[in-house]
Structure formats: structure tokens, C-alpha cells
Amino acid sequence: MTVAPVGLGLVGAGGFATFLAEAAATLPSVSLRAVADPRPDAARRLAGTHAARATGSWQDLLTDGTVDAVVVATPPADHATIATAALEAGKHVFCEKPLALDDAAARDLVAVVERTERVLVVDHVLRYNPLLRALAGLRGSLLGPVQRFCFENDASDEDLGPNHWFWDEARSGGIFVEHGVHFFDAAAMLLDHEPTSVGAVEARRRHGAVDLVSATVMHGGDTLATHTHSFTHAHRCERQLMRLDCGPAEVRVEGWIPVHAVVDAWTDEAGLEIAEGLPDRVPELFDVPGFRLGPAAGIRVSGRRDAAAPGARGRGVALDVPHHVRVELTLGGHDAKPAAYAESVRAALTDLVSSITDGGRPRSGVREGAAAVAVATAATRSARNGRVEPLAPTHVPVH
């Protein structure tokens, strides 16, 4: 039986909306039916490219019978309002991050999703990245529990002029909310414990906006996650690094869109055997529905058996780790970043469709989105009041 594609109504006709529409165009399971933007020329241009109709009002999408799901690609201040109205109108929702500007609005959306029984997917693209999915899949085998998570983001501000909405916290929520939610969410995906508290600091350019923030999040009672974001660099000077300290194993992931990761591990006989078998497990470990791997994607392994004397200790625990292995996981390196980003969005849209048609929970649903916003808004409060902020349990199911 042929299933009709899910009709999309896109709110926004800016750069990201255009990028999202291009990703959607590669999926036969969705069809862009309408584009809403108060700028008529922008709406017509984007709609015309995809044989959709243009409208100046997003409310018009709520009564359009050809629209099954509303795609929210506006500045963050409008996300919760549009998503709530769409859900109440019986539409499913694909929402660019963040889900909302504050914890209260995010919690309200959780309630609306559960009451309306509609699907909401938050575009947390890291949940749809094959490298991070592979690393999550190696927990409990080659990788032990993460005892420290570190993300450092030296991002560009060359395209963020002084009047850009990014700097207006009433529209963006600030750096922790607008951008940090990606990595609070990634930590939640990769760590074994929920966040329990957060302390944060911020710095601002002279006579200007906050452009450098750092937060330390406690997960459970024994795991720390640090998140630092600066928007102070030229494009050519951007740097991003995610580091996972798993005791005998260290993981380093390059890029805020991960395209290359290295595992450097001391391990036992069982771990060495697992590592040596990883190249043959690429289709399994890298499997993210909707993400099309490029030809350069793969895993390379090198190692030395009995590289050190037996007997070691770490964190007060005896370790049997005489063998050393290095595992490189790649989607193709730096040149693969644009494709990896587009494919992650494609995978998130695939998740929307499958959740609508099969009734399953999305990998990045409303509860995941609300949990990330809760940490982000608590970090913002902490940076302003100088106190460590407690975090309530989120009870987000583990995928």
C-alpha cells in the first residue's frame, strides 16, 4: 500500500528554513505544501522553489487541510507559541531548537503534546549524528561510564552584527538557551545520570552583549559536565571539541557537527576483541534512519597488545588494562560537515514521519527538548545570581 507523504507547512523563509526545505526535498515521505513568512518576497521565493504555496501568516497553516505537520524555523521567541497553536489545531510539529525560551513554557508544551497526542520533534541534530550514536552504543563495552564530559565551542560572530536577534535575549534566550541546548542534550544522551545541578558564569564584550559563557553541570553524584561557548571568533578561527573521560578510555570528537572522533583506550582482552571487530560493525553502529552515509564513513583501529605491565588503579579501583587501542570513527572529516548537518536534519524529519505513522516515540521529542531547556535556563539564572541552581528530575526515557 502506498502511503501519502506527510504534508509540511514551513514557518519561516530565512537561511535555516531554506536549508531545512532542501533537506526535506530529498525525502519522498514528506512534501512541502506551504511556506509562511511576513516577508512576501521571501515566502514566494522559497515556496516557488519547492512548488508550494506562499502565505504571510503562520496561522493560515493551522486550517490548511494539506498540512499535516508544522515546521517551526523562526527565531526562538516564537517557537513555543507557534508549536502550541499547531498542536492545539491537531497538527504535528517539527521545531527548531530551542523548544522554548524558558523552563515553564517548555513544561507547558510537554503537557500539550501529551494531551493532544500529537508528535513533536525538536531539531537536536546531535541525536541524529552517527558518530555520537556509535559512541553511545559502545558504552558498557569498550567505553566505561563517562566520568567527565567537556565541550568547548569557540564559534564565529562574523555574521552576527550588533543588531542581530541572536544578541537580544528576549528573542533568543541567550547563548545557553539558543545554542547550549544542543550540548546539554548531547550530555544527557551520552551520560549515565540525569543532571542534578548547574553553576555558570558569563562574560561580555566591552559595552556590549554577553558573548562568552561557561557552565558546570553535575550529573548524579559523580559525573561532571562542563560546557563553554564563545561567539568571538572569525570563521577561519572556529574550534569545537567534545571530550569524554571514561577513565581508561578518552574520546575526542571534533566539530559541533561531529565528523571525526578518536577513542584512545587502555583495555582488557575483551575490550581489545571488541575494538578489533569495530570496522565490520559500521552499518550497525552508524545506523541512523534517514541519514545516508558517505563513502568516506568508516572506522579504523590500531593497537598494541601487552603495551604496559598488568595492574593499574584509577579512581580508587583496580584496573586490568594492559592493552592499548586507538579507534578512529569518521564521516569523512572536515569536508563532510555540510553533508553531515543536512543528513542529520533529514534523519530528524525521518523520525518525525516514522513517529507519526508508527506511533513510536521520537529520539528527540518534547521531553528531551524540555529537559535541555531546563538546564539552559537554570544555567542562565546561575550566571546572573552567582548561585548553583538545583535541577529537578526529568524522567526522560533512555533510547
C-alpha positions in Angstrom: 0.0 0.0 0.0 1.3 3.4 -1.0 1.4 5.9 1.9 0.8 9.6 1.1 3.7 11.8 2.1 3.4 13.9 5.3 2.4 17.5 4.2 4.7 20.1 5.8 3.8 23.8 6.5 7.0 25.7 7.0 7.0 28.8 9.2 9.9 31.0 8.2 11.7 31.6 4.9 15.2 32.6 6.2 18.5 30.8 5.8 17.8 27.9 8.1 14.3 27.4 6.7 15.8 27.2 3.2 18.3 24.7 4.4 15.6 22.6 6.1 13.4 22.8 3.0 16.3 21.4 0.9 16.8 18.5 3.3 13.1 17.8 3.2 13.1 17.8 -0.6 15.3 14.6 -0.5 12.7 12.7 1.4 9.8 11.1 -0.6 8.0 10.6 2.7 7.3 14.4 3.1 6.0 17.1 0.9 6.4 20.8 1.4 2.9 22.3 0.9 3.2 25.9 2.2 5.6 28.5 3.4 4.6 31.2 5.8 6.6 34.4 6.3 5.5 38.0 6.9 8.0 39.0 4.2 6.1 38.2 1.0 9.0 38.1 -1.4 11.0 35.7 0.8 7.9 33.4 1.2 7.3 33.4 -2.5 10.9 32.6 -3.4 11.2 29.7 -1.1 7.7 28.4 -1.8 8.3 28.7 -5.6 11.5 26.6 -5.4 9.5 23.7 -3.9 6.2 24.1 -5.7 4.4 25.1 -2.5 2.1 28.0 -1.8 3.2 31.1 0.0 1.3 32.9 2.8 2.1 35.8 5.1 0.5 34.3 8.2 1.6 31.1 10.0 -1.9 30.9 11.5 -3.1 30.2 7.9 -1.3 26.8 8.1 -3.4 25.7 11.0 -6.5 25.4 8.9 -4.8 24.1 5.8 -6.0 20.5 5.2 -3.0 19.7 3.2 -0.6 20.5 6.1 -0.1 17.5 8.5 2.9 18.9 10.4 4.0 22.5 11.1 7.8 23.1 10.8 8.9 26.0 13.1 12.0 27.7 11.7 11.7 31.2 13.3 13.8 32.9 15.9 13.4 31.2 19.3 11.0 33.6 20.9 8.2 32.3 18.6 8.8 28.6 19.0 6.6 27.8 21.9 3.7 30.0 20.7 3.6 28.5 17.2 4.2 24.9 18.4 1.4 25.2 20.9 -1.1 26.6 18.4 -0.2 23.9 15.9 -0.6 21.1 18.3 -4.0 22.5 19.5 -5.1 22.6 15.9 -4.3 18.9 15.5 -1.0 19.3 13.6 2.2 17.5 14.4 5.3 19.7 14.9 8.9 19.8 13.9 10.5 22.6 16.0 14.0 24.1 15.6 15.8 24.3 18.9 15.3 25.6 21.5 11.8 24.2 22.2 11.1 27.3 24.3 12.8 30.3 25.9 12.2 29.2 29.4 11.5 26.1 31.6 7.9 27.0 32.3 7.0 27.3 28.6 8.8 24.1 27.8 6.9 22.2 30.5 3.6 23.6 29.2 4.5 22.1 25.8 5.1 18.7 27.3 1.6 18.8 28.7 0.1 19.9 25.4 1.8 17.1 23.5 0.6 14.5 25.9 -2.9 15.9 25.9 -3.3 16.3 22.1 -1.4 13.0 21.4 0.4 14.7 18.5 4.1 14.2 17.6 6.6 16.9 18.3 10.3 16.5 17.2 12.9 19.0 18.4 15.7 19.5 15.9 18.5 18.5 18.3 20.7 17.3 15.4 23.3 15.7 17.6 20.9 12.9 18.5 20.8 12.0 14.8 24.6 12.1 14.3 26.0 8.6 13.5 29.3 9.2 15.4 27.5 10.1 18.7 25.1 7.2 18.2 28.1 4.9 17.8 29.8 6.2 20.9 26.5 5.8 22.9 26.4 2.2 21.5 29.9 1.4 22.8 29.0 2.3 26.4 29.4 -0.7 28.7 31.8 -2.5 26.3 34.8 -0.6 25.0 33.8 2.5 26.9 33.0 2.5 30.5 30.9 5.1 32.3 31.7 8.7 31.4 33.1 10.4 34.5 33.6 13.8 32.8 32.1 15.4 29.7 33.7 18.6 28.3 32.5 20.7 25.4 34.4 23.8 24.2 32.9 25.9 21.5 34.9 28.8 20.0 32.4 30.0 17.5 32.3 32.8 14.9 30.4 36.1 15.3 31.3 37.4 11.9 27.7 37.1 10.7 26.2 38.3 14.0 26.1 42.1 13.7 25.2 44.2 16.7 21.5 44.3 15.7 21.1 40.6 15.1 18.4 38.9 17.0 20.9 36.5 18.5 22.1 39.2 20.9 18.6 40.1 22.0 17.8 37.7 24.9 14.1 38.5 24.6 14.2 36.9 21.2 17.0 34.3 21.5 17.0 33.4 25.2 20.8 34.0 25.4 23.7 31.7 24.5 22.8 28.9 26.9 19.3 28.7 25.6 19.8 29.4 21.9 22.9 27.3 21.4 23.8 25.5 24.6 20.7 23.3 24.4 22.4 21.1 21.7 25.2 20.1 24.1 23.2 19.9 27.3 21.1 17.4 25.3 24.2 15.6 24.0 25.4 15.2 27.6 22.1 13.8 28.6 22.3 11.3 25.7 25.9 10.2 26.5 26.0 10.2 30.3 24.5 7.6 32.6 22.9 10.0 35.1 20.4 12.9 34.8 21.6 16.4 35.6 21.1 17.4 39.2 22.6 20.9 39.5 24.3 23.6 37.4 26.6 26.5 38.2 27.6 29.1 35.5 29.4 32.3 34.7 29.3 34.7 31.8 31.5 37.4 30.3 30.6 40.2 27.9 32.4 42.3 25.4 33.2 45.8 26.4 30.0 47.9 26.4 28.2 45.0 24.7 26.4 41.8 24.9 27.3 38.6 26.7 29.4 36.6 24.2 31.2 34.0 26.4 29.6 31.6 28.9 30.6 28.5 30.8 28.5 26.1 32.9 29.4 23.1 35.0 26.6 20.6 35.4 26.6 17.8 37.9 25.1 14.5 36.7 24.2 12.3 39.6 26.8 12.3 42.3 30.0 11.5 40.5 29.9 12.9 36.9 30.8 16.4 35.8 30.0 18.1 32.5 31.5 21.4 31.5 30.1 23.5 28.7 31.9 26.6 27.3 30.6 28.7 24.4 32.1 31.8 23.0 30.9 33.8 20.0 34.1 35.8 19.5 35.9 34.4 16.5 36.5 34.8 12.8 35.1 32.0 10.7 38.6 30.7 10.0 39.4 30.6 13.7 36.4 28.5 14.8 37.2 25.5 17.0 35.0 22.9 18.7 36.0 19.9 20.8 33.9 17.4 22.8 35.9 15.3 25.2 34.6 12.2 27.1 36.7 11.0 30.0 35.8 7.3 30.6 38.7 6.6 32.9 40.9 4.2 31.0 39.4 5.5 27.7 39.3 9.0 26.3 37.1 10.1 23.4 37.7 13.3 21.5 35.1 14.5 19.0 35.8 17.3 16.5 33.3 19.9 15.4 29.9 20.9 16.7 28.6 18.9 13.9 30.7 15.8 14.7 32.5 14.4 11.7 35.6 12.8 13.3 36.1 11.1 16.7 39.1 9.3 18.3 38.9 6.8 21.1 42.2 6.3 22.9 41.8 3.4 25.3 43.6 1.1 27.7 41.6 -2.1 27.9 41.4 -5.7 28.7 41.2 -8.8 26.5 37.5 -8.5 25.9 37.8 -4.7 25.1 40.6 -5.4 22.6 38.5 -8.0 20.9 35.6 -5.6 20.7 37.8 -2.8 19.2 39.3 -5.1 16.6 35.8 -6.0 15.4 34.5 -2.4 15.1 35.4 -1.9 11.4 33.0 -4.7 10.5 30.2 -3.1 12.6 30.0 0.2 10.8 26.5 -0.4 9.3 25.2 -1.3 12.7 26.9 1.3 14.8 26.4 4.2 12.4 22.8 3.3 11.7 20.5 6.4 12.0 17.3 6.0 9.9 17.3 8.8 7.3 21.0 9.5 7.5 22.8 8.5 4.3 26.4 7.7 5.0 29.0 8.9 2.5 31.7 6.7 1.0 34.4 8.0 3.4 32.5 7.0 6.6 34.2 4.2 8.5 36.1 3.0 11.5 39.9 2.4 11.7 41.6 0.5 14.5 45.2 0.2 15.6 46.5 -1.3 18.9 49.2 -2.9 20.9 48.7 -6.0 22.9 50.5 -6.0 26.3 51.6 -2.4 25.9 52.1 -2.0 29.6 52.6 -4.1 32.7 49.4 -5.5 34.2 47.9 -3.9 37.3 46.7 -0.3 37.5 44.3 1.8 39.5 42.0 4.7 38.8 39.5 6.5 41.0 40.4 4.0 43.7 39.5 0.9 41.7 41.9 -1.8 40.5 42.1 -2.0 36.6 43.1 -4.8 34.3 44.0 -2.8 31.2 47.3 -4.0 29.7 46.3 -3.4 26.0 46.3 -0.1 24.2 43.9 0.7 21.3 43.2 3.7 19.1 39.9 3.8 17.2 39.1 6.5 14.6 35.5 7.0 13.7 34.8 9.3 10.7 32.1 10.6 8.5 34.7 12.0 6.1 36.4 14.7 8.2 36.0 18.5 7.9 34.8 18.4 4.3 31.9 16.2 5.3 30.4 18.8 7.7 27.8 20.3 5.4 26.6 16.9 4.3 26.6 15.6 7.9 24.5 18.6 9.0 22.0 18.1 6.2 21.7 14.4 6.7 21.1 14.9 10.5 18.2 17.2 9.7 17.0 14.7 7.1 17.2 12.0 9.8 15.2 14.1 12.3 12.5 14.6 9.7 12.5 10.9 9.1 12.0 10.4 12.8 9.0 12.8 12.6 7.4 10.7 9.8 8.0 7.3 11.4 6.7 8.6 14.8 3.5 9.8 13.1 3.0 6.7 11.0 4.1 4.0 13.5 3.1 5.7 16.8 6.6 5.4 18.3 8.5 8.0 20.5 10.9 10.2 18.6 14.6 10.2 19.5 14.4 13.9 20.1 10.9 14.6 21.4 9.2 17.1 23.6 10.6 15.7 26.8 14.2 15.8 25.5 13.7 19.3 24.3 12.2 20.4 27.7 15.0 18.8 29.6 17.6 20.7 27.7 15.8 24.0 28.1 15.5 23.3 31.9 19.3 23.1 32.2 19.9 26.1 29.9 17.6 28.4 31.8 19.0 27.3 35.1 22.5 28.0 33.8 21.4 31.5 32.7 20.0 32.1 36.2 23.1 30.8 37.9 25.3 33.1 35.8 23.2 36.1 36.9 22.7 35.2 40.6 26.1 33.6 41.3 24.4 30.5 42.9 24.4 26.8 41.9 20.9 26.0 40.7 19.3 22.6 41.5 17.6 20.7 38.7 14.5 18.6 39.1 14.4 15.1 37.7 13.2 15.0 34.1 12.4 11.3 33.8 13.3 11.3 30.1 13.4 7.7 28.8 16.7 6.4 27.6 16.7 5.5 23.8 
